[in-house]
Each structure stands twice: as C-alpha cells, then as structure tokens.
C-alpha cells in the first residue's frame, strides 16, 4: 500500500507566508524560510510553495526567496506562481524545486502541460486547480481564485491529465480556510475522471478531516495551511492518529 502524504502549503505574498478564508481576507502568518525548516523537521512528506500574487501581478516568482526555502528542506518541494513558459519551469527547478505547479499559465496555454511533461517528465508537472461552485457547476478559476474562467473544472482536470500532468492539486475555494472538512463531493468527481495522484486542498480543520479524506478512493495526499501554521494540529500527532485509523503513513 502506498503511504498517504501530509503536505503543508506556504502561500507567499510580498515575501511572507499568508493565509485567508475563501481566498479572501489574507493576513500575515510567518517567515517562509523559518516555516520551511520547521515542516522539514516536523515530518512533512512534501512542501508546497505558492507565490500567490505572481500571476495576477504579471511578474516572475521570487527566485531568491525560493532558493532560501529550498536550502532548508530535504523533502520534495513543489513550486507554483507565475509559471507561464518552459523557461519558468527551468528557472524554478534550478532554484531547488522538485516539481512545478502550473495553474493560470496552463489556462492561457494548455499546450504548456504537454511540452513541460515531454521535457521534464510528467512526474514533474503538477496541475493546480482553483475550483468553485457556480450555479450548480464546478468552475475553474484563474489568477489566484480571482477570475471565473467559465471552464468546467471536471473536464479541465481530465484534459490536463491527458496532456501529461502527473499529479493534480485540487483547491476548493468553497472550503478554503473554513476548516469544515475537505470538499469530498468535488474530489470524488475529479477522482472518477482522473487516474493520477490527487492532492486535496482546502478545508482541513481537524485530524478527523484527514481520516475522512483518505476513506475516498484516489486521494493520495492532504494539503493544509492554517491548521498547521498556527500549530493547531502537529504533523507527528496527525500521522500517529491516521496510523491508528489504519491509514498507511510515513512516520
């Protein structure tokens, strides 16, 4: 049995870790370099680094900060924000990323997924999706959750995998920061269409939410931010709990 992964997420704005609710009301939390080291030492399976305003501001990701963060971690590091070209992939990989997350850049140019998978391998290409319910349907949002593309998110996930994405990060805007549990309805719909690892994001509020997540087929990892950042749930405690529930985790 493949171990389930617990993944903290560092949302970066202006060089600081921040967190909001439903992608709004963003507030300062911590220094990203210090937090990266903390999670590396705490037993996180991977770490995600998102420069959350790079796309909307039309700029490149903070390379110097990424190098500093990468120097503190010895676990897989996924990096996203402002990834629009193969040169962007190359730059963040050279800064220490193991995988590259693409979102708005792939919406603008879907061929980027396939071209990156061909050059770097599909295991390196992570398709991140910000999804929200609109009139009863799941819509794909761009620019850090600010712009409704009108694209059906379920079809987009399937197409992304067909193009070569090796992993999906499914961010539910509806549950983000609310701490009432992962968006299991959305995740089940994605898993029914896509046979690649799925990282669930948005809504974790307690250890039981992770246990419920891993009861659902196709869920490979749980990603969270504020519950870990504020030390309301420690990763070693969460993993011991999941193991007691029969979930395979790496201790």
N, C-alpha and C positions, 0 to 999 in steps of 0.2 A: 504494500500500500504506500502511495506517495504521501509524504508529510504535507500537511496543510501549512500555509505560510502566514505569519503575522507581520504586517508591514506598516510602520509609521510613515506619515507623509509630512514633509516640510513644504508648506506653501510660503513662498518667498515674495515679499514686496518691499522695495527700497532697502534690500539687504537684510531684512529681518523676517523671522517666522511670524506669520499672522494667521488668524482664524476668524471665520464669520459663521453666520447661520443662513441657510438657503442662498449661499454665495453673496450675502449682503452683510452690512454691519461689521466689516472686517476690523479687527483690533490686533495690536501688537502682542506677541507672546514671548519671544525669546531670541537669543542669538543662534543662528543656524549651525555654526561650527561647533559650539558647545553642545547643542542638542544632538547633532550627528554623532559625536563621540559618546554621549550618554546612551543613545539607542544601540550603537555598536556594542557597547559593553553590557547592555541590558539583555542581549539575546534576541534582538530583532532578526528576522530571517532575511529581510531586504530593507532598503530605504528608498523612498521616492522623494525627489527634489523637483518642485514645480516653481518656475518663475512665473507667477500668475498674471502679471501685467505686461509681459514681453510682447504678446501678440497684439493686444489692444493698443499698446503704445508704439507698435511697429518698430521694435528695436531687437537687437540680439540679446540673448541670455547673458546674465552676469558671469563671465568666464572666470574671473579671478576668485569670486566667491565660491563657485563650483569647485575649483581646484582646492581651495581650503577645506571645503566639506569632504571632498573625495580623499584627502590626505588623512582623515580621521576615521574612515570606515574600511573594514575588511570583509564586508558583506556586499552582495550585489547592489548596485546603485542605478536606479532608473531616473533619467533626467528629461524634463519637458519644459516647454515655454519658448515661443518664438522659433519653432523648428519648421522651416519652410522649404529648405533645399537640402541636397545631399551634402553640400558644404557645411550646413548647420549640424548634420549628423556627425560629420567628420570632426568638427570642432569640439563638440561636447564629448565625443568618445576620447579624443586626445586629452581632454581635461580630466578624465578619470571615470566617466560613465561606463557602465557595462551594457545598459540598454537605453534606447532612446524612445521617448514617448512623443507621439505626434497627434495633434488634435486639429486646431484651426488650419494648419498648413495642409493637412490631408483633405480637408473640406474644400479648400481653394483648388487643390491639385491632387485628385485621388491617385494619379499615377505615381506620386511620391512614395506611396506604400510599397508598391511593387519594385520600383527602382532601388529603394533602400534595402528591401529584402534580398534582392539579387546581389547587391554589392556587399552587404554586411551579414547576411543570413537572417532568416525570418525570426530566429530566437532573439535578435537584437531589436526588432521593430515591435513596439508596443502601441496599439491604437487606443488612445484615451477618448472616452465619450462623456460629454456632459448632457444628461437627458432629463427632460421634464415633461409631465403630462400637459397636453394642450387639447382641450375639447375631446377628452377621452382617448387620445392617441399619444404615443411616445414620440416626442420631437427631439431632434438633435440640436443642441445649442453650440454656438461658437463664441470666440473672444472671451474666454473665462466665464461662460454662462450668461453673457450679456445679450446675445443676439440669437433669436429664433431663426434657424435656417429653413424651417418648414420641411426638412428632410425626415422621413420616417426612420427613427433610430434603430428599429429592429432590422430593417433592410440594410441600413448602413453598416451595422455590425457584420452581417452576413457577407456583404460585398468586401468589407475590409479584410476579412479572413481569406476570402477567395483571392484577393490581390496579394496576400502574403504576410499579413500581420500575424505574428506568432503568439500574441497574447493580447487580451482586452482588459482595460481598466474601465469599469462601468460606474460612473459617478452619477448618483441620483440627486438632482437639485432639490427635489421634493423633500428628501430626508436629510440632506446635508446639514450637519450641526445640530439637528433636532434631538438626537440621542434617544430615538424611539425604536431603533432597530433598522436593519438593512432593508432595502426595497426589494423584498423577495419576489413580488409579482414581476417586476421588471427583470430581475436577474434570471428567473425561470424562463421568461420569454426569450432572452438572449441565449441561454444555455441550450434551448431547444433547437436553435438555428446554427450554433457555432460549436465546433469541437476542438477549441483551443483553450488553454488555461484562462480562467476568468478571475479577475481581482475585483471584489466587491468593495465599493466605496460609498460612504455617505450614510450616517445614521447610527453608528455604533454608540451605545450608551452604557452597556454593562457586559460582563463576561457571558451572560446567557445569550446575548445577541449573536455572539460569535458561534456558540454551540448550535443555535438555530440555523445560522447561515450554512454551517458545514453538514447539516442534515440534507441539504438540497444538492442534487446531482450537478456536477460541473463547476462547483465552487472550489477554486484552488487556493484562494487567499482572501483574507480580510484586511482591508486598509482602513486606518483611522488616524485622526489627528488630535483633536482637543482632548479626548478622553485619556490619551497617552501624554500629551504635552503638559496637562495640568495634574498629572500623577494620580488621577482618579482610578486608574487601572494600570498596574505594573505588568509588563510583558511576562516576566517569570511566573507571576501569580496566575495570569491568564492561561499560560501554557500548561501549568500543573492542573488547573481546573479542566481544560479541554481534554487532557490525557485521562483524567478521572471519568470523563464522559465517553471515553472510547474513541476520541479523535486522535489520529496519528499526528504528532507534532515533534519538532526537533527541540529537545531540552538542552 
